[in-house]
Amino acid sequence: MSHSVDFRRHVLNVREKEKWSIRETAKRFHIGATSITRWLKRIEKNPSSPRQRKIDKAALLKDVERYPDAYQHERAKRFGVCTKAIWSALKRLGVTYKKTLNHPKANEDMRQAFQNKIADYEKRRKSVVYLDESGFAHDMPR
């Protein structure tokens, strides 16, 4: 429970008048020293944010269909909520981005042909060179 602005002013006035330390004031009024330190910086209460409390499930599912590769922070910006709200809403809906062991476009015949070709090169003692394509910027399109 937060203390009223009047009580905060009273505590700070008594502290100033009696020339108490923050610890002495906290002990006298049975409040935390951190609260007094915070009140010295700003005595008013923090205004509550007018944020959206609930996310429309249908709209979120439509957003997932429309933007399947979107990051949670991108969805949060579109819905006007925090990333944690998107995370928990997706969790409630059972939407995950877990990777599967098999690629949906994998072709087992082509894979077997590639492995046979590699085995043939190794039999003939030809060297195989693999190129790493991981040199990309984080802001590149997916």
DSSP file with accessible surface (Angstrom, degrees, kcal/mol):
  #  RESIDUE AA STRUCTURE BP1 BP2  ACC     N-H-->O    O-->H-N    N-H-->O    O-->H-N    TCO  KAPPA ALPHA  PHI   PSI    X-CA   Y-CA   Z-CA
    1    1 A M              0   0  218      0, 0.0     2,-0.2     0, 0.0     0, 0.0   0.000 360.0 360.0 360.0 133.6    0.0    0.0    0.0
    2    2 A S        -     0   0   69      1,-0.1     2,-0.2    43,-0.0    43,-0.0  -0.562 360.0-117.2 -89.1 151.7    1.4    3.4   -0.9
    3    3 A H        -     0   0   59     -2,-0.2    -1,-0.1     1,-0.1    42,-0.0  -0.575  32.4-102.8 -86.3 151.1    1.4    6.3    1.5
    4    4 A S     >  -     0   0   57     -2,-0.2     4,-2.2     1,-0.1     5,-0.1  -0.246  26.3-115.9 -69.1 159.5   -0.6    9.5    0.9
    5    5 A V  H  > S+     0   0   37      1,-0.2     4,-2.6     2,-0.2     5,-0.2   0.877 116.3  56.7 -64.7 -35.2    1.2   12.6   -0.3
    6    6 A D  H  > S+     0   0  123      2,-0.2     4,-2.4     1,-0.2    -1,-0.2   0.923 107.7  47.1 -61.7 -44.7    0.2   14.4    3.0
    7    7 A F  H  > S+     0   0   60      2,-0.2     4,-2.7     1,-0.2    -1,-0.2   0.920 110.9  52.3 -63.7 -41.0    1.9   11.7    5.1
    8    8 A R  H  X S+     0   0   23     -4,-2.2     4,-2.4     1,-0.2    -2,-0.2   0.929 110.4  47.3 -60.7 -45.6    5.0   11.8    2.9
    9    9 A R  H  X S+     0   0  116     -4,-2.6     4,-2.6     1,-0.2    -1,-0.2   0.908 111.2  52.2 -61.5 -41.8    5.2   15.6    3.4
   10   10 A H  H  X S+     0   0   99     -4,-2.4     4,-2.6     2,-0.2     5,-0.2   0.938 110.0  48.4 -60.4 -46.1    4.7   15.2    7.1
   11   11 A V  H  X S+     0   0    0     -4,-2.7     4,-2.4     1,-0.2    -2,-0.2   0.937 113.9  46.0 -61.3 -45.4    7.5   12.6    7.4
   12   12 A L  H  X S+     0   0   25     -4,-2.4     4,-2.2     1,-0.2    -1,-0.2   0.875 112.1  51.4 -68.9 -34.3    9.9   14.8    5.4
   13   13 A N  H  X S+     0   0  100     -4,-2.6     4,-2.8     2,-0.2    -1,-0.2   0.921 111.3  46.9 -66.4 -44.1    9.0   17.9    7.4
   14   14 A V  H  X S+     0   0   29     -4,-2.6     4,-3.0     2,-0.2     5,-0.2   0.917 111.4  52.4 -63.3 -41.4    9.6   16.1   10.7
   15   15 A R  H  X>S+     0   0   65     -4,-2.4     5,-1.6    -5,-0.2     4,-0.9   0.930 113.5  43.3 -59.5 -45.2   12.9   14.8    9.4
   16   16 A E  H  <5S+     0   0  144     -4,-2.2    -2,-0.2     3,-0.2     3,-0.2   0.920 115.9  47.7 -67.5 -43.0   14.0   18.3    8.4
   17   17 A K  H  <5S+     0   0  168     -4,-2.8    -2,-0.2     1,-0.2    -1,-0.2   0.919 119.8  37.2 -65.7 -43.4   12.8   19.9   11.6
   18   18 A E  H  <5S-     0   0  100     -4,-3.0    -1,-0.2    -5,-0.2    -2,-0.2   0.514 103.7-129.9 -86.1  -8.7   14.4   17.3   13.9
   19   19 A K  T  <5 +     0   0  178     -4,-0.9     2,-0.2    -5,-0.2    -3,-0.2   0.898  48.3 165.6  58.4  44.3   17.5   17.0   11.7
   20   20 A W      < -     0   0   66     -5,-1.6    -1,-0.2    -6,-0.2     2,-0.1  -0.558  36.9-115.6 -85.9 156.6   17.2   13.2   11.7
   21   21 A S     >  -     0   0   54     -2,-0.2     4,-2.4     1,-0.1     5,-0.2  -0.313  34.3-102.2 -78.8 171.5   19.0   10.9    9.3
   22   22 A I  H  > S+     0   0   45      1,-0.2     4,-2.6     2,-0.2     5,-0.2   0.921 123.5  50.4 -63.2 -40.1   17.1    8.8    6.8
   23   23 A R  H  > S+     0   0  209      1,-0.2     4,-2.5     2,-0.2    -1,-0.2   0.915 110.0  49.0 -65.2 -43.4   17.5    5.7    9.0
   24   24 A E  H  > S+     0   0  104      2,-0.2     4,-2.4     1,-0.2    -1,-0.2   0.915 112.7  48.2 -62.7 -41.6   16.3    7.5   12.1
   25   25 A T  H  X S+     0   0    0     -4,-2.4     4,-2.3     2,-0.2    -2,-0.2   0.923 111.2  50.1 -64.4 -43.2   13.3    8.8   10.3
   26   26 A A  H  X>S+     0   0    9     -4,-2.6     5,-2.0     1,-0.2     4,-0.9   0.913 112.1  47.5 -62.4 -41.7   12.5    5.4    8.9
   27   27 A K  H  <5S+     0   0  177     -4,-2.5     3,-0.4     1,-0.2    -1,-0.2   0.914 111.6  50.8 -66.4 -41.0   12.7    3.8   12.3
   28   28 A R  H  <5S+     0   0  147     -4,-2.4    -2,-0.2     1,-0.2    -1,-0.2   0.898 119.9  34.2 -65.3 -40.2   10.5    6.5   13.9
   29   29 A F  H  <5S-     0   0   30     -4,-2.3    -1,-0.2    -5,-0.2    -2,-0.2   0.401 106.4-122.5 -98.4   1.6    7.7    6.2   11.4
   30   30 A H  T  <5S+     0   0  172     -4,-0.9     2,-0.3    -3,-0.4    -3,-0.2   0.926  70.1 121.1  57.6  49.2    8.1    2.4   10.8
   31   31 A I      < -     0   0   24     -5,-2.0    -1,-0.2    -6,-0.2     2,-0.2  -0.876  68.9 -83.0-132.9 167.9    8.7    2.7    7.0
   32   32 A G     >  -     0   0   38     -2,-0.3     4,-1.4     1,-0.1     3,-0.3  -0.452  24.3-134.7 -76.2 144.2   11.5    1.7    4.8
   33   33 A A  H  > S+     0   0   38      1,-0.2     4,-2.3     2,-0.2     5,-0.2   0.850 107.0  60.2 -64.5 -32.1   14.6    3.9    4.3
   34   34 A T  H  > S+     0   0  100      1,-0.2     4,-2.4     2,-0.2    -1,-0.2   0.880 100.7  54.8 -63.7 -36.7   14.3    3.4    0.6
   35   35 A S  H  > S+     0   0   26     -3,-0.3     4,-2.5     2,-0.2    -1,-0.2   0.932 108.4  47.6 -62.4 -44.8   10.9    5.0    0.6
   36   36 A I  H  X S+     0   0    0     -4,-1.4     4,-2.0     2,-0.2    -2,-0.2   0.922 110.8  51.5 -63.4 -42.3   12.2    8.1    2.3
   37   37 A T  H  X S+     0   0   56     -4,-2.3     4,-1.0     1,-0.2    -1,-0.2   0.921 111.7  47.4 -60.1 -42.3   15.1    8.3   -0.2
   38   38 A R  H  X S+     0   0  130     -4,-2.4     4,-2.4     1,-0.2     3,-0.5   0.895 109.5  53.4 -65.8 -40.0   12.6    8.0   -3.1
   39   39 A W  H  < S+     0   0    6     -4,-2.5    -1,-0.2     1,-0.2    -2,-0.2   0.836 101.6  59.4 -65.7 -32.1   10.3   10.7   -1.5
   40   40 A L  H  < S+     0   0   83     -4,-2.0    -1,-0.2     1,-0.2    -2,-0.2   0.847 111.4  41.5 -64.6 -30.7   13.3   13.1   -1.3
   41   41 A K  H  < S+     0   0  177     -4,-1.0     2,-0.3    -3,-0.5    -2,-0.2   0.875 138.2   1.0 -81.4 -40.9   13.6   12.8   -5.1
   42   42 A R     <  -     0   0  113     -4,-2.4    -1,-0.3    -5,-0.1    -2,-0.1  -0.871  56.1-172.3-153.8 116.3    9.9   12.9   -5.9
   43   43 A I        +     0   0   29     -2,-0.3   -35,-0.1    -3,-0.2    -1,-0.1   0.796  63.5  85.2 -84.6 -26.7    7.2   13.3   -3.4
   44   44 A E  S    S-     0   0   97      1,-0.1     2,-0.1    -5,-0.1   -40,-0.0  -0.352  86.2-104.6 -74.4 156.4    4.2   12.7   -5.7
   45   45 A K        -     0   0   94      1,-0.1    -1,-0.1    -2,-0.1    -2,-0.1  -0.429  40.3 -99.5 -74.4 151.9    3.0    9.2   -6.5
   46   46 A N        -     0   0  119     -2,-0.1    -1,-0.1     1,-0.1     2,-0.1  -0.552  42.5-115.2 -70.2 132.0    3.8    7.8   -9.9
   47   47 A P        -     0   0  105      0, 0.0     2,-0.2     0, 0.0    -1,-0.1  -0.415  30.4-111.6 -68.5 144.2    0.8    8.2  -12.2
   48   48 A S        -     0   0  110     -2,-0.1    -3,-0.0     1,-0.1     0, 0.0  -0.514  33.3-114.9 -75.5 144.7   -0.7    4.9  -13.4
   49   49 A S        -     0   0   65     -2,-0.2     2,-1.9     1,-0.1    -1,-0.1  -0.611  12.0-131.9 -83.3 139.4   -0.3    4.1  -17.0
   50   50 A P        +     0   0  136      0, 0.0     2,-0.2     0, 0.0    -1,-0.1  -0.427  52.8 154.9 -84.5  62.2   -3.4    4.0  -19.3
   51   51 A R        -     0   0  142     -2,-1.9     2,-0.3     1,-0.1    30,-0.1  -0.556  51.6 -97.4 -91.6 162.3   -2.3    0.7  -20.8
   52   52 A Q        -     0   0   87     28,-0.8    -1,-0.1    -2,-0.2     3,-0.1  -0.561  30.3-165.0 -76.9 132.3   -4.5   -1.9  -22.4
   53   53 A R        +     0   0  170     -2,-0.3     2,-0.4     1,-0.1    -1,-0.1   0.818  67.4  38.7 -90.5 -35.1   -5.2   -4.8  -20.0
   54   54 A K        -     0   0  175     27,-0.0     2,-0.5    35,-0.0    -1,-0.1  -0.930  67.3-143.4-122.6 147.1   -6.5   -7.5  -22.3
   55   55 A I        -     0   0   20     -2,-0.4     2,-0.4    30,-0.1     3,-0.0  -0.907  28.6-115.5-108.0 131.3   -5.5   -8.6  -25.7
   56   56 A D     >  -     0   0  102     -2,-0.5     4,-2.3     1,-0.2     5,-0.2  -0.501  21.8-151.5 -66.7 119.4   -8.1   -9.7  -28.2
   57   57 A K  H  > S+     0   0  129     -2,-0.4     4,-2.6     1,-0.2     5,-0.2   0.905  93.4  50.0 -62.3 -43.7   -7.4  -13.4  -28.8
   58   58 A A  H  > S+     0   0   65      1,-0.2     4,-2.3     2,-0.2    -1,-0.2   0.915 111.6  48.6 -62.8 -41.9   -8.9  -13.4  -32.3
   59   59 A A  H  > S+     0   0   36      2,-0.2     4,-2.2     1,-0.2    -1,-0.2   0.891 111.3  50.5 -65.8 -37.6   -6.8  -10.3  -33.3
   60   60 A L  H  X S+     0   0    1     -4,-2.3     4,-2.3     2,-0.2    -2,-0.2   0.924 110.6  48.4 -67.4 -42.1   -3.7  -11.9  -31.9
   61   61 A L  H  X S+     0   0   73     -4,-2.6     4,-2.2     1,-0.2    -2,-0.2   0.905 111.5  50.3 -63.8 -38.7   -4.2  -15.1  -33.8
   62   62 A K  H  X S+     0   0  149     -4,-2.3     4,-2.6     1,-0.2    -1,-0.2   0.900 109.8  51.3 -65.0 -38.6   -4.9  -13.1  -37.0
   63   63 A D  H  X S+     0   0   15     -4,-2.2     4,-2.9     2,-0.2    -2,-0.2   0.888 108.4  51.4 -64.6 -39.9   -1.6  -11.2  -36.4
   64   64 A V  H  < S+     0   0   24     -4,-2.3    -2,-0.2     2,-0.2    -1,-0.2   0.904 112.7  46.0 -64.8 -39.9    0.3  -14.5  -35.9
   65   65 A E  H  < S+     0   0  157     -4,-2.2    -2,-0.2     1,-0.2    -1,-0.2   0.914 116.9  44.1 -66.5 -41.9   -1.1  -15.7  -39.3
   66   66 A R  H  < S+     0   0  178     -4,-2.6    -2,-0.2     1,-0.3    -1,-0.2   0.876 129.3  24.7 -72.6 -39.9   -0.4  -12.4  -41.0
   67   67 A Y    ><  +     0   0   84     -4,-2.9     3,-1.4    -5,-0.2    -1,-0.3  -0.661  68.5 165.3-124.9  76.5    3.1  -12.0  -39.6
   68   68 A P  T 3  S+     0   0   71      0, 0.0    -1,-0.1     0, 0.0    -2,-0.1   0.803  78.5  46.4 -67.6 -25.1    4.4  -15.5  -38.6
   69   69 A D  T 3  S+     0   0  105      2,-0.0    -5,-0.1    73,-0.0    -2,-0.0   0.331  83.8 128.0 -97.9   8.3    8.0  -14.4  -38.2
   70   70 A A    <   -     0   0   12     -3,-1.4     2,-0.1    -7,-0.2    -3,-0.0  -0.329  58.6-121.9 -69.3 145.0    7.3  -11.3  -36.2
   71   71 A Y     >  -     0   0  123      1,-0.1     4,-2.0    -2,-0.0     3,-0.3  -0.456  23.4-113.9 -77.7 159.1    9.2  -10.7  -32.9
   72   72 A Q  H  > S+     0   0   57      1,-0.2     4,-2.7     2,-0.2     5,-0.2   0.877 117.2  55.6 -64.7 -35.1    7.2  -10.3  -29.7
   73   73 A H  H  > S+     0   0  102      1,-0.2     4,-1.8     2,-0.2    -1,-0.2   0.846 106.2  52.1 -67.9 -29.5    8.3   -6.7  -29.3
   74   74 A E  H  > S+     0   0   60     -3,-0.3     4,-1.9     2,-0.2    -1,-0.2   0.920 111.3  46.1 -69.7 -42.5    7.0   -6.0  -32.8
   75   75 A R  H  X S+     0   0    0     -4,-2.0     4,-2.3     1,-0.2     5,-0.2   0.909 109.9  55.0 -63.7 -41.2    3.6   -7.5  -31.8
   76   76 A A  H  X>S+     0   0    4     -4,-2.7     5,-2.0     1,-0.2     4,-1.2   0.906 107.1  50.2 -60.0 -39.7    3.6   -5.6  -28.6
   77   77 A K  H  <5S+     0   0  177     -4,-1.8     3,-0.3     1,-0.2    -1,-0.2   0.916 110.8  49.1 -65.5 -40.9    4.1   -2.3  -30.5
   78   78 A R  H  <5S+     0   0  106     -4,-1.9    -1,-0.2     1,-0.2    -2,-0.2   0.868 118.0  39.8 -66.1 -36.4    1.2   -3.1  -32.8
   79   79 A F  H  <5S-     0   0   33     -4,-2.3    -1,-0.2    -5,-0.1    -2,-0.2   0.535 107.9-122.7 -91.2  -9.2   -1.1   -4.0  -29.9
   80   80 A G  T  <5S+     0   0   52     -4,-1.2   -28,-0.8    -3,-0.3     2,-0.2   0.857  73.8 108.8  72.0  35.1    0.1   -1.2  -27.6
   81   81 A V  S   <S-     0   0   22     -5,-2.0    -1,-0.3    -6,-0.2    -2,-0.1  -0.787  73.1 -86.6-130.9 176.9    1.1   -3.5  -24.7
   82   82 A C     >  -     0   0   71     -2,-0.2     4,-1.5     1,-0.1     3,-0.4  -0.411  38.3-109.9 -84.1 164.6    4.4   -4.7  -23.2
   83   83 A T  H  > S+     0   0   65      1,-0.2     4,-2.6     2,-0.2     5,-0.2   0.863 117.2  59.0 -62.1 -36.9    6.3   -7.7  -24.5
   84   84 A K  H  > S+     0   0  133      1,-0.2     4,-2.6     2,-0.2    -1,-0.2   0.876 102.2  53.9 -61.4 -37.0    5.4   -9.7  -21.4
   85   85 A A  H  > S+     0   0   27     -3,-0.4     4,-2.2     2,-0.2    -1,-0.2   0.912 110.3  46.5 -65.2 -40.8    1.7   -9.3  -22.2
   86   86 A I  H  X S+     0   0    0     -4,-1.5     4,-2.8     2,-0.2     5,-0.3   0.927 111.7  52.3 -65.5 -44.0    2.3  -10.7  -25.7
   87   87 A W  H  X S+     0   0  103     -4,-2.6     4,-2.1     1,-0.2    -2,-0.2   0.941 112.7  43.3 -58.2 -48.4    4.4  -13.6  -24.3
   88   88 A S  H  X S+     0   0   32     -4,-2.6     4,-2.5     2,-0.2    -1,-0.2   0.878 113.3  51.7 -70.2 -34.7    1.7  -14.6  -21.8
   89   89 A A  H  X S+     0   0    5     -4,-2.2     4,-1.9    -5,-0.2    -1,-0.2   0.923 111.3  47.4 -66.5 -42.0   -1.1  -14.3  -24.3
   90   90 A L  H  X>S+     0   0    4     -4,-2.8     5,-2.4     1,-0.2     4,-0.7   0.890 111.4  51.8 -64.5 -37.9    0.7  -16.4  -26.9
   91   91 A K  H ><5S+     0   0  142     -4,-2.1     3,-0.9    -5,-0.3    -2,-0.2   0.920 108.7  50.0 -64.1 -43.8    1.4  -19.0  -24.1
   92   92 A R  H 3<5S+     0   0  164     -4,-2.5    -1,-0.2     1,-0.2    -2,-0.2   0.865 111.9  48.7 -61.7 -35.6   -2.3  -19.1  -23.2
   93   93 A L  H 3<5S-     0   0   52     -4,-1.9    -1,-0.2    -5,-0.2    -2,-0.2   0.561 113.3-120.1 -81.1  -9.3   -3.2  -19.6  -26.8
   94   94 A G  T <<5 +     0   0   56     -3,-0.9     2,-0.6    -4,-0.7    -3,-0.2   0.721  59.6 151.1  78.1  21.6   -0.6  -22.4  -27.2
   95   95 A V      < +     0   0   32     -5,-2.4     2,-0.3    -6,-0.2    -1,-0.3  -0.776  16.8 167.7 -90.6 119.6    1.3  -20.6  -29.9
   96   96 A T        -     0   0   93     -2,-0.6    -5,-0.0    -3,-0.1     0, 0.0  -0.874  37.9-146.7-127.5 164.0    5.0  -21.6  -29.8
   97   97 A Y        +     0   0  111     -2,-0.3     2,-0.2     2,-0.0    -2,-0.0  -0.233  43.3 151.6-121.0  40.9    7.9  -21.1  -32.1
   98   98 A K        -     0   0  173      1,-0.1     2,-0.2     0, 0.0    -2,-0.1  -0.521  45.3-120.1 -75.4 142.2    9.7  -24.4  -31.3
   99   99 A K        -     0   0  203     -2,-0.2     2,-0.2     1,-0.0    -1,-0.1  -0.557  22.3-138.5 -82.7 143.7   11.8  -25.8  -34.0
  100  100 A T        -     0   0  107     -2,-0.2    -1,-0.0     2,-0.1     3,-0.0  -0.604  15.5-124.5 -96.1 161.7   11.0  -29.2  -35.4
  101  101 A L  S    S+     0   0  177     -2,-0.2     2,-0.5     1,-0.1    -1,-0.1   0.803  97.1  56.0 -75.0 -29.9   13.6  -31.9  -36.2
  102  102 A N  S    S-     0   0  132      4,-0.0    -2,-0.1     2,-0.0    -1,-0.1  -0.910  85.3-128.6-108.3 130.9   12.3  -32.3  -39.8
  103  103 A H    >   -     0   0  121     -2,-0.5     3,-1.7     1,-0.1    -2,-0.1  -0.512  17.6-130.5 -73.2 139.1   12.1  -29.3  -42.1
  104  104 A P  T 3  S+     0   0  119      0, 0.0    -1,-0.1     0, 0.0    -2,-0.0   0.790 107.8  43.3 -64.1 -23.9    8.6  -29.0  -43.7
  105  105 A K  T 3  S+     0   0  182      2,-0.1     2,-0.1     0, 0.0    -2,-0.1   0.232  85.2 133.4-103.5  13.4   10.2  -28.7  -47.2
  106  106 A A    <   -     0   0   69     -3,-1.7     2,-0.6     1,-0.1    -4,-0.0  -0.390  42.9-155.1 -69.0 142.6   12.8  -31.4  -46.8
  107  107 A N     >  -     0   0   77      1,-0.1     4,-2.1    -2,-0.1     5,-0.2  -0.947   3.0-163.5-119.9 108.7   13.1  -34.0  -49.6
  108  108 A E  H  > S+     0   0  107     -2,-0.6     4,-2.4     1,-0.2     5,-0.2   0.853  88.7  55.1 -64.0 -34.6   14.6  -37.3  -48.3
  109  109 A D  H  > S+     0   0  131      2,-0.2     4,-2.2     1,-0.2    -1,-0.2   0.928 109.7  45.9 -64.9 -44.3   15.5  -38.5  -51.8
  110  110 A M  H  > S+     0   0  132      2,-0.2     4,-2.3     1,-0.2    -2,-0.2   0.886 111.9  52.8 -65.8 -36.3   17.6  -35.3  -52.5
  111  111 A R  H  X S+     0   0  130     -4,-2.1     4,-2.4     2,-0.2    -2,-0.2   0.922 109.6  48.0 -64.0 -44.7   19.2  -35.6  -49.1
  112  112 A Q  H  X S+     0   0   83     -4,-2.4     4,-2.3     2,-0.2    -2,-0.2   0.909 110.6  51.5 -63.8 -40.6   20.2  -39.2  -49.8
  113  113 A A  H  X S+     0   0   57     -4,-2.2     4,-2.1     2,-0.2    -2,-0.2   0.909 110.3  49.7 -63.3 -40.5   21.6  -38.3  -53.2
  114  114 A F  H  X S+     0   0  117     -4,-2.3     4,-2.3     2,-0.2    -2,-0.2   0.931 110.7  49.0 -63.7 -44.5   23.7  -35.5  -51.6
  115  115 A Q  H  X S+     0   0   78     -4,-2.4     4,-2.4     1,-0.2    -2,-0.2   0.886 110.6  51.1 -64.9 -36.8   25.0  -37.9  -48.9
  116  116 A N  H  X S+     0   0   96     -4,-2.3     4,-2.3     2,-0.2    -1,-0.2   0.896 109.1  51.1 -65.3 -38.8   25.9  -40.4  -51.6
  117  117 A K  H  X S+     0   0  121     -4,-2.1     4,-2.2     2,-0.2    -2,-0.2   0.925 110.6  48.5 -65.0 -41.4   27.8  -37.8  -53.6
  118  118 A I  H  X S+     0   0   22     -4,-2.3     4,-2.3     1,-0.2    -2,-0.2   0.925 111.0  50.6 -63.8 -44.3   29.8  -36.7  -50.5
  119  119 A A  H  X S+     0   0   40     -4,-2.4     4,-2.1     1,-0.2    -1,-0.2   0.898 109.1  52.1 -61.3 -38.2   30.6  -40.4  -49.8
  120  120 A D  H  X S+     0   0   70     -4,-2.3     4,-1.9     2,-0.2    -1,-0.2   0.911 108.6  49.9 -64.6 -42.7   31.8  -40.8  -53.4
  121  121 A Y  H  <>S+     0   0   76     -4,-2.2     5,-2.8     1,-0.2    -1,-0.2   0.911 110.1  51.0 -60.9 -41.5   34.1  -37.7  -53.1
  122  122 A E  H ><5S+     0   0  129     -4,-2.3     3,-1.2     1,-0.2    -1,-0.2   0.884 107.4  52.9 -66.5 -36.3   35.6  -39.2  -49.9
  123  123 A K  H 3<5S+     0   0  174     -4,-2.1    -1,-0.2     1,-0.3    -2,-0.2   0.893 110.8  46.8 -63.6 -38.7   36.2  -42.5  -51.6
  124  124 A R  T 3<5S-     0   0  131     -4,-1.9    -1,-0.3    -5,-0.1    -2,-0.2   0.337 116.0-119.2 -85.9   7.5   38.1  -40.7  -54.4
  125  125 A R  T < 5 +     0   0  229     -3,-1.2     2,-0.4     1,-0.2    -3,-0.2   0.814  60.8 151.8  58.6  35.0   40.0  -38.7  -51.7
  126  126 A K      < -     0   0  108     -5,-2.8     2,-0.2    -6,-0.2    -1,-0.2  -0.759  46.0-117.5 -91.1 144.1   38.6  -35.4  -53.0
  127  127 A S        -     0   0  110     -2,-0.4     2,-0.5    -3,-0.1    -5,-0.0  -0.580  19.1-148.0 -85.5 143.2   38.3  -32.6  -50.4
  128  128 A V        -     0   0   49     -2,-0.2     2,-0.5     2,-0.0   -10,-0.0  -0.934   9.7-158.5-110.2 129.9   35.0  -31.2  -49.5
  129  129 A V        -     0   0  115     -2,-0.5     2,-0.5     2,-0.0    -2,-0.0  -0.935   0.9-158.2-112.8 127.8   34.8  -27.5  -48.5
  130  130 A Y        -     0   0  164     -2,-0.5     2,-0.4     2,-0.0    -2,-0.0  -0.896   9.8-146.8-104.9 132.4   31.9  -26.1  -46.5
  131  131 A L        -     0   0  146     -2,-0.5     2,-0.5     2,-0.0    -2,-0.0  -0.841   8.3-137.4-100.8 135.6   31.2  -22.4  -46.6
  132  132 A D        -     0   0  134     -2,-0.4     3,-0.3     1,-0.1    -2,-0.0  -0.782  17.7-177.0 -92.0 125.6   29.8  -20.6  -43.5
  133  133 A E        +     0   0  172     -2,-0.5    -1,-0.1     1,-0.2    -2,-0.0  -0.004  50.1 110.6-109.7  29.1   27.1  -18.1  -44.4
  134  134 A S        +     0   0   68      1,-0.1     2,-1.8     2,-0.0    -1,-0.2   0.471  41.3 107.4 -86.9   2.6   26.6  -16.7  -40.9
  135  135 A G        +     0   0   83     -3,-0.3     2,-0.3     2,-0.0    -1,-0.1  -0.554  50.2 125.5 -82.3  83.6   28.0  -13.3  -41.6
  136  136 A F        -     0   0  129     -2,-1.8     2,-0.2     4,-0.0    -2,-0.0  -0.956  60.8-108.1-137.9 157.8   24.8  -11.2  -41.6
  137  137 A A    >   -     0   0   46     -2,-0.3     3,-1.3     1,-0.1    -2,-0.0  -0.553  24.4-127.2 -84.4 149.3   23.5   -8.2  -39.9
  138  138 A H  T 3  S+     0   0  179      1,-0.2    -1,-0.1    -2,-0.2     0, 0.0   0.739 107.2  55.9 -68.9 -22.3   20.8   -8.5  -37.2
  139  139 A D  T 3  S+     0   0  144      2,-0.0    -1,-0.2     3,-0.0     3,-0.1   0.341  79.8 117.3 -95.8  10.6   18.6   -5.9  -38.9
  140  140 A M  S <  S-     0   0  107     -3,-1.3    -4,-0.0     1,-0.1     0, 0.0  -0.416  77.8 -93.6 -72.1 150.6   18.5   -7.7  -42.3
  141  141 A P              0   0  123      0, 0.0    -1,-0.1     0, 0.0    -2,-0.0  -0.275 360.0 360.0 -61.3 152.7   15.1   -8.9  -43.5
  142  142 A R              0   0  155     -3,-0.1   -73,-0.0   -73,-0.0    -3,-0.0  -0.369 360.0 360.0 -70.1 360.0   14.3  -12.5  -42.6
